Amino acid sequence: MKYTFKYAFCLWLIVVLLFMSSCVGTRVNFQQSIDSMENYDLSKGRQIYSEASGFQLLLLIPISLNSRHTRAYTILLAQADGGYISNIKVQEAWSYGFVGTQYTTRMEATVYPKK
C-alpha cells in the first residue's frame, strides 16, 4: 500500500511539472541598439506588419503557442532590413475551433531606413 501511494504521487508530480513547463513563454525585448538617430531618414517611414499563430489543442496541449510573440517580432525585424523600428503595436486575437483554440499575435510598426 505504501509503495502504491509513492508511485501515484510521483506520477502525479511528473504530470503537474509537465503541464507547468508548457506554460513558459519567451520574453521579447523591443529595444534596438542604435548609435545615432542621424543615420536614419525620419522622413521616409513606412508601415510593416507581421503575424504569428499558435494552437491550443483540447484546451490543454499548446502547439507553437508560447513562441508566437518571438516569431512575429523576428518577422518584423526581417522586414525592417536594418532600419529603425518604432511605434510597435501588438494585437492579440483568438478564434475557437472544434478541437481547440487558435491564438494569433499581430505586430505593426513604423520603420525608418538608413541614409
N, CA, C and O atoms as a GROMACS GRO file, in nm:
protein
  460
    1MET      N    1   0.082  -0.120   0.000
    1MET     CA    2   0.000   0.000   0.000
    1MET      C    3   0.086   0.126   0.000
    1MET      O    4   0.055   0.224  -0.068
    2LYS      N    5   0.198   0.122   0.079
    2LYS     CA    6   0.286   0.238   0.085
    2LYS      C    7   0.349   0.267  -0.051
    2LYS      O    8   0.360   0.383  -0.092
    3TYR      N    9   0.390   0.162  -0.119
    3TYR     CA   10   0.458   0.182  -0.248
    3TYR      C   11   0.362   0.232  -0.355
    3TYR      O   12   0.401   0.311  -0.440
    4THR      N   13   0.238   0.189  -0.351
    4THR     CA   14   0.140   0.235  -0.448
    4THR      C   15   0.117   0.385  -0.432
    4THR      O   16   0.106   0.457  -0.532
    5PHE      N   17   0.108   0.431  -0.309
    5PHE     CA   18   0.091   0.575  -0.286
    5PHE      C   19   0.212   0.652  -0.334
    5PHE      O   20   0.198   0.760  -0.392
    6LYS      N   21   0.333   0.598  -0.310
    6LYS     CA   22   0.455   0.666  -0.354
    6LYS      C   23   0.459   0.680  -0.506
    6LYS      O   24   0.490   0.787  -0.559
    7TYR      N   25   0.427   0.572  -0.576
    7TYR     CA   26   0.429   0.575  -0.722
    7TYR      C   27   0.320   0.667  -0.778
    7TYR      O   28   0.343   0.738  -0.876
    8ALA      N   29   0.205   0.665  -0.718
    8ALA     CA   30   0.096   0.753  -0.763
    8ALA      C   31   0.133   0.899  -0.741
    8ALA      O   32   0.106   0.984  -0.826
    9PHE      N   33   0.196   0.928  -0.628
    9PHE     CA   34   0.237   1.065  -0.600
    9PHE      C   35   0.345   1.111  -0.698
    9PHE      O   36   0.340   1.224  -0.747
   10CYS      N   37   0.442   1.024  -0.728
   10CYS     CA   38   0.548   1.059  -0.824
   10CYS      C   39   0.490   1.081  -0.963
   10CYS      O   40   0.529   1.174  -1.033
   11LEU      N   41   0.397   0.996  -1.003
   11LEU     CA   42   0.333   1.014  -1.133
   11LEU      C   43   0.255   1.144  -1.138
   11LEU      O   44   0.261   1.216  -1.238
   12TRP      N   45   0.182   1.174  -1.033
   12TRP     CA   46   0.108   1.300  -1.026
   12TRP      C   47   0.201   1.420  -1.033
   12TRP      O   48   0.172   1.517  -1.102
   13LEU      N   49   0.314   1.414  -0.962
   13LEU     CA   50   0.412   1.522  -0.961
   13LEU      C   51   0.472   1.543  -1.100
   13LEU      O   52   0.490   1.656  -1.144
   14ILE      N   53   0.502   1.434  -1.170
   14ILE     CA   54   0.558   1.445  -1.305
   14ILE      C   55   0.456   1.509  -1.400
   14ILE      O   56   0.493   1.594  -1.481
   15VAL      N   57   0.331   1.469  -1.391
   15VAL     CA   58   0.227   1.526  -1.477
   15VAL      C   59   0.210   1.676  -1.449
   15VAL      O   60   0.199   1.755  -1.542
   16VAL      N   61   0.209   1.714  -1.323
   16VAL     CA   62   0.194   1.855  -1.287
   16VAL      C   63   0.313   1.936  -1.338
   16VAL      O   64   0.294   2.045  -1.391
   17LEU      N   65   0.434   1.885  -1.324
   17LEU     CA   66   0.553   1.956  -1.373
   17LEU      C   67   0.553   1.969  -1.524
   17LEU      O   68   0.594   2.072  -1.577
   18LEU      N   69   0.507   1.866  -1.596
   18LEU     CA   70   0.497   1.876  -1.742
   18LEU      C   71   0.397   1.982  -1.785
   18LEU      O   72   0.424   2.059  -1.878
   19PHE      N   73   0.282   1.988  -1.718
   19PHE     CA   74   0.184   2.090  -1.751
   19PHE      C   75   0.235   2.230  -1.719
   19PHE      O   76   0.210   2.323  -1.795
   20MET      N   77   0.306   2.244  -1.609
   20MET     CA   78   0.359   2.376  -1.572
   20MET      C   79   0.470   2.420  -1.668
   20MET      O   80   0.483   2.539  -1.696
   21SER      N   81   0.549   2.327  -1.716
   21SER     CA   82   0.657   2.364  -1.808
   21SER      C   83   0.603   2.410  -1.942
   21SER      O   84   0.672   2.484  -2.013
   22SER      N   85   0.484   2.369  -1.979
   22SER     CA   86   0.428   2.413  -2.106
   22SER      C   87   0.374   2.555  -2.100
   22SER      O   88   0.338   2.612  -2.203
   23CYS      N   89   0.368   2.613  -1.982
   23CYS     CA   90   0.317   2.749  -1.967
   23CYS      C   91   0.427   2.855  -1.971
   23CYS      O   92   0.400   2.972  -1.946
   24VAL      N   93   0.547   2.817  -2.002
   24VAL     CA   94   0.660   2.910  -2.003
   24VAL      C   95   0.674   2.969  -2.143
   24VAL      O   96   0.686   2.895  -2.241
   25GLY      N   97   0.672   3.101  -2.152
   25GLY     CA   98   0.686   3.168  -2.281
   25GLY      C   99   0.822   3.236  -2.292
   25GLY      O  100   0.898   3.242  -2.196
   26THR      N  101   0.851   3.287  -2.410
   26THR     CA  102   0.976   3.357  -2.435
   26THR      C  103   0.953   3.507  -2.427
   26THR      O  104   0.856   3.558  -2.484
   27ARG      N  105   1.040   3.576  -2.359
   27ARG     CA  106   1.028   3.720  -2.344
   27ARG      C  107   1.082   3.788  -2.471
   27ARG      O  108   1.185   3.748  -2.525
   28VAL      N  109   1.012   3.891  -2.516
   28VAL     CA  110   1.054   3.966  -2.635
   28VAL      C  111   1.101   4.104  -2.589
   28VAL      O  112   1.029   4.175  -2.519
   29ASN      N  113   1.222   4.141  -2.630
   29ASN     CA  114   1.278   4.270  -2.596
   29ASN      C  115   1.271   4.360  -2.720
   29ASN      O  116   1.333   4.330  -2.821
   30PHE      N  117   1.195   4.469  -2.712
   30PHE     CA  118   1.174   4.556  -2.826
   30PHE      C  119   1.283   4.663  -2.843
   30PHE      O  120   1.274   4.744  -2.935
   31GLN      N  121   1.383   4.665  -2.758
   31GLN     CA  122   1.485   4.769  -2.768
   31GLN      C  123   1.584   4.737  -2.878
   31GLN      O  124   1.624   4.622  -2.897
   32GLN      N  125   1.622   4.842  -2.952
   32GLN     CA  126   1.723   4.828  -3.056
   32GLN      C  127   1.847   4.906  -3.014
   32GLN      O  128   1.836   5.012  -2.951
   33SER      N  129   1.962   4.854  -3.047
   33SER     CA  130   2.085   4.929  -3.019
   33SER      C  131   2.121   5.009  -3.143
   33SER      O  132   2.154   4.954  -3.248
   34ILE      N  133   2.114   5.140  -3.129
   34ILE     CA  134   2.149   5.229  -3.241
   34ILE      C  135   2.256   5.326  -3.192
   34ILE      O  136   2.260   5.361  -3.074
   35ASP      N  137   2.340   5.367  -3.283
   35ASP     CA  138   2.447   5.459  -3.246
   35ASP      C  139   2.401   5.605  -3.249
   35ASP      O  140   2.436   5.682  -3.160
   36SER      N  141   2.323   5.642  -3.348
   36SER     CA  142   2.275   5.780  -3.358
   36SER      C  143   2.151   5.784  -3.449
   36SER      O  144   2.143   5.713  -3.548
   37MET      N  145   2.057   5.868  -3.413
   37MET     CA  146   1.937   5.884  -3.495
   37MET      C  147   1.967   5.960  -3.624
   37MET      O  148   1.885   5.960  -3.716
   38GLU      N  149   2.082   6.024  -3.632
   38GLU     CA  150   2.119   6.099  -3.753
   38GLU      C  151   2.146   6.005  -3.870
   38GLU      O  152   2.147   6.049  -3.985
   39ASN      N  153   2.167   5.878  -3.843
   39ASN     CA  154   2.195   5.782  -3.950
   39ASN      C  155   2.069   5.730  -4.019
   39ASN      O  156   2.078   5.654  -4.115
   40TYR      N  157   1.952   5.772  -3.971
   40TYR     CA  158   1.826   5.723  -4.025
   40TYR      C  159   1.747   5.837  -4.088
   40TYR      O  160   1.749   5.949  -4.038
   41ASP      N  161   1.679   5.808  -4.197
   41ASP     CA  162   1.598   5.907  -4.267
   41ASP      C  163   1.456   5.905  -4.208
   41ASP      O  164   1.375   5.818  -4.241
   42LEU      N  165   1.427   6.000  -4.119
   42LEU     CA  166   1.299   6.003  -4.049
   42LEU      C  167   1.184   6.055  -4.135
   42LEU      O  168   1.070   6.055  -4.091
   43SER      N  169   1.213   6.098  -4.257
   43SER     CA  170   1.106   6.146  -4.345
   43SER      C  171   1.050   6.035  -4.434
   43SER      O  172   0.949   6.054  -4.502
   44LYS      N  173   1.114   5.919  -4.435
   44LYS     CA  174   1.071   5.810  -4.523
   44LYS      C  175   1.026   5.687  -4.444
   44LYS      O  176   1.066   5.575  -4.476
   45GLY      N  177   0.945   5.707  -4.343
   45GLY     CA  178   0.895   5.595  -4.265
   45GLY      C  179   0.790   5.516  -4.342
   45GLY      O  180   0.712   5.574  -4.418
   46ARG      N  181   0.789   5.387  -4.323
   46ARG     CA  182   0.688   5.303  -4.388
   46ARG      C  183   0.634   5.203  -4.286
   46ARG      O  184   0.701   5.168  -4.189
   47GLN      N  185   0.512   5.159  -4.308
   47GLN     CA  186   0.445   5.065  -4.218
   47GLN      C  187   0.482   4.922  -4.254
   47GLN      O  188   0.485   4.886  -4.372
   48ILE      N  189   0.511   4.842  -4.155
   48ILE     CA  190   0.534   4.700  -4.174
   48ILE      C  191   0.449   4.625  -4.073
   48ILE      O  192   0.410   4.680  -3.970
   49TYR      N  193   0.420   4.499  -4.102
   49TYR     CA  194   0.343   4.419  -4.008
   49TYR      C  195   0.384   4.273  -4.018
   49TYR      O  196   0.438   4.228  -4.119
   50SER      N  197   0.358   4.201  -3.911
   50SER     CA  198   0.386   4.057  -3.908
   50SER      C  199   0.278   3.988  -3.826
   50SER      O  200   0.204   4.052  -3.751
   51GLU      N  201   0.271   3.858  -3.841
   51GLU     CA  202   0.167   3.781  -3.775
   51GLU      C  203   0.219   3.641  -3.748
   51GLU      O  204   0.284   3.581  -3.834
   52ALA      N  205   0.190   3.588  -3.630
   52ALA     CA  206   0.226   3.450  -3.595
   52ALA      C  207   0.114   3.390  -3.511
   52ALA      O  208   0.051   3.460  -3.431
   53SER      N  209   0.090   3.262  -3.529
   53SER     CA  210  -0.020   3.195  -3.460
   53SER      C  211   0.027   3.072  -3.386
   53SER      O  212   0.133   3.016  -3.414
   54GLY      N  213  -0.054   3.031  -3.292
   54GLY     CA  214  -0.034   2.907  -3.218
   54GLY      C  215  -0.169   2.845  -3.190
   54GLY      O  216  -0.272   2.910  -3.201
   55PHE      N  217  -0.168   2.718  -3.153
   55PHE     CA  218  -0.293   2.646  -3.132
   55PHE      C  219  -0.288   2.574  -2.998
   55PHE      O  220  -0.185   2.518  -2.961
   56GLN      N  221  -0.398   2.576  -2.927
   56GLN     CA  222  -0.409   2.503  -2.802
   56GLN      C  223  -0.508   2.389  -2.822
   56GLN      O  224  -0.629   2.410  -2.825
   57LEU      N  225  -0.455   2.269  -2.835
   57LEU     CA  226  -0.534   2.151  -2.864
   57LEU      C  227  -0.606   2.103  -2.738
   57LEU      O  228  -0.544   2.082  -2.634
   58LEU      N  229  -0.736   2.085  -2.749
   58LEU     CA  230  -0.819   2.037  -2.640
   58LEU      C  231  -0.805   2.121  -2.512
   58LEU      O  232  -0.827   2.071  -2.402
   59LEU      N  233  -0.769   2.247  -2.528
   59LEU     CA  234  -0.751   2.342  -2.418
   59LEU      C  235  -0.644   2.299  -2.318
   59LEU      O  236  -0.638   2.354  -2.208
   60LEU      N  237  -0.560   2.203  -2.355
   60LEU     CA  238  -0.455   2.155  -2.265
   60LEU      C  239  -0.317   2.151  -2.329
   60LEU      O  240  -0.217   2.175  -2.261
   61ILE      N  241  -0.309   2.122  -2.457
   61ILE     CA  242  -0.180   2.098  -2.522
   61ILE      C  243  -0.145   2.218  -2.611
   61ILE      O  244  -0.209   2.239  -2.714
   62PRO      N  245  -0.043   2.298  -2.573
   62PRO     CA  246  -0.004   2.412  -2.656
   62PRO      C  247   0.084   2.368  -2.773
   62PRO      O  248   0.180   2.294  -2.755
   63ILE      N  249   0.050   2.414  -2.892
   63ILE     CA  250   0.128   2.385  -3.013
   63ILE      C  251   0.172   2.518  -3.072
   63ILE      O  252   0.090   2.593  -3.126
   64SER      N  253   0.301   2.548  -3.063
   64SER     CA  254   0.360   2.675  -3.110
   64SER      C  255   0.290   2.795  -3.048
   64SER      O  256   0.277   2.899  -3.113
   65LEU      N  257   0.245   2.782  -2.928
   65LEU     CA  258   0.167   2.887  -2.863
   65LEU      C  259   0.256   2.987  -2.792
   65LEU      O  260   0.234   3.108  -2.804
   66ASN      N  261   0.356   2.940  -2.720
   66ASN     CA  262   0.436   3.028  -2.637
   66ASN      C  263   0.543   3.104  -2.714
   66ASN      O  264   0.599   3.200  -2.661
   67SER      N  265   0.574   3.064  -2.835
   67SER     CA  266   0.679   3.131  -2.912
   67SER      C  267   0.623   3.226  -3.017
   67SER      O  268   0.699   3.279  -3.098
   68ARG      N  269   0.492   3.249  -3.019
   68ARG     CA  270   0.434   3.328  -3.128
   68ARG      C  271   0.477   3.475  -3.122
   68ARG      O  272   0.489   3.537  -3.228
   69HIS      N  273   0.500   3.532  -3.004
   69HIS     CA  274   0.546   3.671  -2.996
   69HIS      C  275   0.688   3.683  -3.053
   69HIS      O  276   0.716   3.777  -3.127
   70THR      N  277   0.773   3.590  -3.019
   70THR     CA  278   0.911   3.593  -3.071
   70THR      C  279   0.912   3.575  -3.222
   70THR      O  280   0.987   3.644  -3.292
   71ARG      N  281   0.831   3.484  -3.273
   71ARG     CA  282   0.826   3.462  -3.418
   71ARG      C  283   0.774   3.584  -3.491
   71ARG      O  284   0.825   3.619  -3.598
   72ALA      N  285   0.672   3.650  -3.436
   72ALA     CA  286   0.618   3.770  -3.500
   72ALA      C  287   0.721   3.883  -3.500
   72ALA      O  288   0.734   3.956  -3.599
   73TYR      N  289   0.794   3.898  -3.391
   73TYR     CA  290   0.895   4.004  -3.385
   73TYR      C  291   1.014   3.975  -3.477
   73TYR      O  292   1.072   4.067  -3.534
   74THR      N  293   1.050   3.848  -3.492
   74THR     CA  294   1.157   3.812  -3.584
   74THR      C  295   1.119   3.843  -3.728
   74THR      O  296   1.201   3.891  -3.806
   75ILE      N  297   0.995   3.818  -3.763
   75ILE     CA  298   0.946   3.852  -3.898
   75ILE      C  299   0.948   4.003  -3.917
   75ILE      O  300   0.982   4.053  -4.024
   76LEU      N  301   0.911   4.076  -3.813
   76LEU     CA  302   0.911   4.222  -3.819
   76LEU      C  303   1.053   4.275  -3.841
   76LEU      O  304   1.073   4.366  -3.921
   77LEU      N  305   1.150   4.219  -3.771
   77LEU     CA  306   1.291   4.260  -3.788
   77LEU      C  307   1.341   4.230  -3.929
   77LEU      O  308   1.418   4.307  -3.986
   78ALA      N  309   1.298   4.117  -3.985
   78ALA     CA  310   1.341   4.082  -4.120
   78ALA      C  311   1.284   4.181  -4.222
   78ALA      O  312   1.352   4.216  -4.319
   79GLN      N  313   1.162   4.226  -4.201
   79GLN     CA  314   1.101   4.323  -4.293
   79GLN      C  315   1.165   4.460  -4.279
   79GLN      O  316   1.166   4.538  -4.374
   80ALA      N  317   1.219   4.492  -4.161
   80ALA     CA  318   1.281   4.623  -4.139
   80ALA      C  319   1.411   4.637  -4.215
   80ALA      O  320   1.450   4.749  -4.248
   81ASP      N  321   1.480   4.529  -4.243
   81ASP     CA  322   1.603   4.529  -4.321
   81ASP      C  323   1.707   4.626  -4.265
   81ASP      O  324   1.768   4.702  -4.340
   82GLY      N  325   1.726   4.623  -4.134
   82GLY     CA  326   1.829   4.707  -4.072
   82GLY      C  327   1.784   4.848  -4.039
   82GLY      O  328   1.864   4.927  -3.989
   83GLY      N  329   1.660   4.881  -4.066
   83GLY     CA  330   1.610   5.015  -4.034
   83GLY      C  331   1.572   5.027  -3.887
   83GLY      O  332   1.575   4.930  -3.812
   84TYR      N  333   1.536   5.149  -3.849
   84TYR     CA  334   1.498   5.177  -3.711
   84TYR      C  335   1.347   5.151  -3.695
   84TYR      O  336   1.267   5.209  -3.768
   85ILE      N  337   1.310   5.066  -3.602
   85ILE     CA  338   1.170   5.031  -3.579
   85ILE      C  339   1.116   5.112  -3.464
   85ILE      O  340   1.178   5.120  -3.358
   86SER      N  341   1.000   5.174  -3.484
   86SER     CA  342   0.935   5.248  -3.376
   86SER      C  343   0.784   5.228  -3.383
   86SER      O  344   0.733   5.169  -3.479
   87ASN      N  345   0.714   5.276  -3.284
   87ASN     CA  346   0.567   5.270  -3.276
   87ASN      C  347   0.515   5.128  -3.295
   87ASN      O  348   0.428   5.103  -3.379
   88ILE      N  349   0.568   5.035  -3.218
   88ILE     CA  350   0.525   4.896  -3.230
   88ILE      C  351   0.390   4.879  -3.161
   88ILE      O  352   0.373   4.917  -3.045
   89LYS      N  353   0.296   4.821  -3.232
   89LYS     CA  354   0.164   4.791  -3.178
   89LYS      C  355   0.144   4.640  -3.181
   89LYS      O  356   0.166   4.576  -3.284
   90VAL      N  357   0.101   4.585  -3.069
   90VAL     CA  358   0.080   4.441  -3.058
   90VAL      C  359  -0.069   4.416  -3.039
   90VAL      O  360  -0.132   4.474  -2.950
   91GLN      N  361  -0.125   4.330  -3.123
   91GLN     CA  362  -0.266   4.293  -3.112
   91GLN      C  363  -0.277   4.143  -3.094
   91GLN      O  364  -0.206   4.066  -3.158
   92GLU      N  365  -0.366   4.103  -3.007
   92GLU     CA  366  -0.392   3.962  -2.982
   92GLU      C  367  -0.534   3.928  -3.029
   92GLU      O  368  -0.626   4.008  -3.012
   93ALA      N  369  -0.551   3.813  -3.087
   93ALA     CA  370  -0.683   3.765  -3.130
   93ALA      C  371  -0.690   3.615  -3.110
   93ALA      O  372  -0.587   3.547  -3.112
   94TRP      N  373  -0.807   3.565  -3.092
   94TRP     CA  374  -0.825   3.421  -3.080
   94TRP      C  375  -0.952   3.380  -3.151
   94TRP      O  376  -1.045   3.459  -3.166
   95SER      N  377  -0.953   3.256  -3.194
   95SER     CA  378  -1.073   3.201  -3.256
   95SER      C  379  -1.087   3.056  -3.211
   95SER      O  380  -0.989   2.983  -3.197
   96TYR      N  381  -1.209   3.018  -3.189
   96TYR     CA  382  -1.239   2.885  -3.138
   96TYR      C  383  -1.254   2.787  -3.254
   96TYR      O  384  -1.322   2.816  -3.353
   97GLY      N  385  -1.192   2.673  -3.240
   97GLY     CA  386  -1.206   2.565  -3.337
   97GLY      C  387  -1.274   2.447  -3.271
   97GLY      O  388  -1.304   2.451  -3.152
   98PHE      N  389  -1.298   2.344  -3.346
   98PHE     CA  390  -1.370   2.228  -3.293
   98PHE      C  391  -1.289   2.154  -3.186
   98PHE      O  392  -1.346   2.106  -3.088
   99VAL      N  393  -1.158   2.146  -3.203
   99VAL     CA  394  -1.075   2.072  -3.109
   99VAL      C  395  -0.982   2.160  -3.026
   99VAL      O  396  -0.897   2.109  -2.954
  100GLY      N  397  -0.998   2.292  -3.034
  100GLY     CA  398  -0.913   2.380  -2.956
  100GLY      C  399  -0.929   2.525  -2.996
  100GLY      O  400  -1.026   2.563  -3.062
  101THR      N  401  -0.832   2.605  -2.955
  101THR     CA  402  -0.837   2.749  -2.978
  101THR      C  403  -0.710   2.794  -3.048
  101THR      O  404  -0.600   2.752  -3.012
  102GLN      N  405  -0.726   2.881  -3.149
  102GLN     CA  406  -0.611   2.939  -3.218
  102GLN      C  407  -0.589   3.080  -3.166
  102GLN      O  408  -0.682   3.160  -3.160
  103TYR      N  409  -0.464   3.109  -3.129
  103TYR     CA  410  -0.426   3.241  -3.081
  103TYR      C  411  -0.333   3.305  -3.184
  103TYR      O  412  -0.238   3.241  -3.229
  104THR      N  413  -0.360   3.430  -3.220
  104THR     CA  414  -0.281   3.500  -3.321
  104THR      C  415  -0.227   3.630  -3.264
  104THR      O  416  -0.300   3.705  -3.200
  105THR      N  417  -0.100   3.655  -3.287
  105THR     CA  418  -0.036   3.780  -3.248
  105THR      C  419   0.000   3.856  -3.375
  105THR      O  420   0.066   3.802  -3.464
  106ARG      N  421  -0.044   3.980  -3.383
  106ARG     CA  422  -0.014   4.066  -3.498
  106ARG      C  423   0.063   4.188  -3.448
  106ARG      O  424   0.022   4.252  -3.351
  107MET      N  425   0.173   4.220  -3.513
  107MET     CA  426   0.254   4.336  -3.477
  107MET      C  427   0.261   4.431  -3.595
  107MET      O  428   0.288   4.390  -3.708
  108GLU      N  429   0.237   4.558  -3.568
  108GLU     CA  430   0.252   4.664  -3.667
  108GLU      C  431   0.355   4.762  -3.617
  108GLU      O  432   0.365   4.785  -3.496
  109ALA      N  433   0.432   4.819  -3.707
  109ALA     CA  434   0.536   4.914  -3.667
  109ALA      C  435   0.567   5.008  -3.783
  109ALA      O  436   0.527   4.985  -3.897
  110THR      N  437   0.639   5.113  -3.750
  110THR     CA  438   0.691   5.206  -3.850
  110THR      C  439   0.841   5.185  -3.855
  110THR      O  440   0.908   5.184  -3.751
  111VAL      N  441   0.896   5.170  -3.975
  111VAL     CA  442   1.040   5.151  -3.990
  111VAL      C  443   1.096   5.268  -4.070
  111VAL      O  444   1.038   5.311  -4.170
  112TYR      N  445   1.210   5.320  -4.023
  112TYR     CA  446   1.279   5.429  -4.090
  112TYR      C  447   1.412   5.374  -4.146
  112TYR      O  448   1.493   5.320  -4.070
  113PRO      N  449   1.434   5.389  -4.276
  113PRO     CA  450   1.554   5.331  -4.338
  113PRO      C  451   1.681   5.410  -4.303
  113PRO      O  452   1.675   5.526  -4.262
  114LYS      N  453   1.794   5.344  -4.322
  114LYS     CA  454   1.922   5.414  -4.303
  114LYS      C  455   1.946   5.507  -4.420
  114LYS      O  456   1.899   5.484  -4.531
  115LYS      N  457   2.020   5.613  -4.395
  115LYS     CA  458   2.052   5.711  -4.501
  115LYS      C  459   2.153   5.654  -4.596
  115LYS      O  460   2.192   5.722  -4.691
   0.00000   0.00000   0.00000
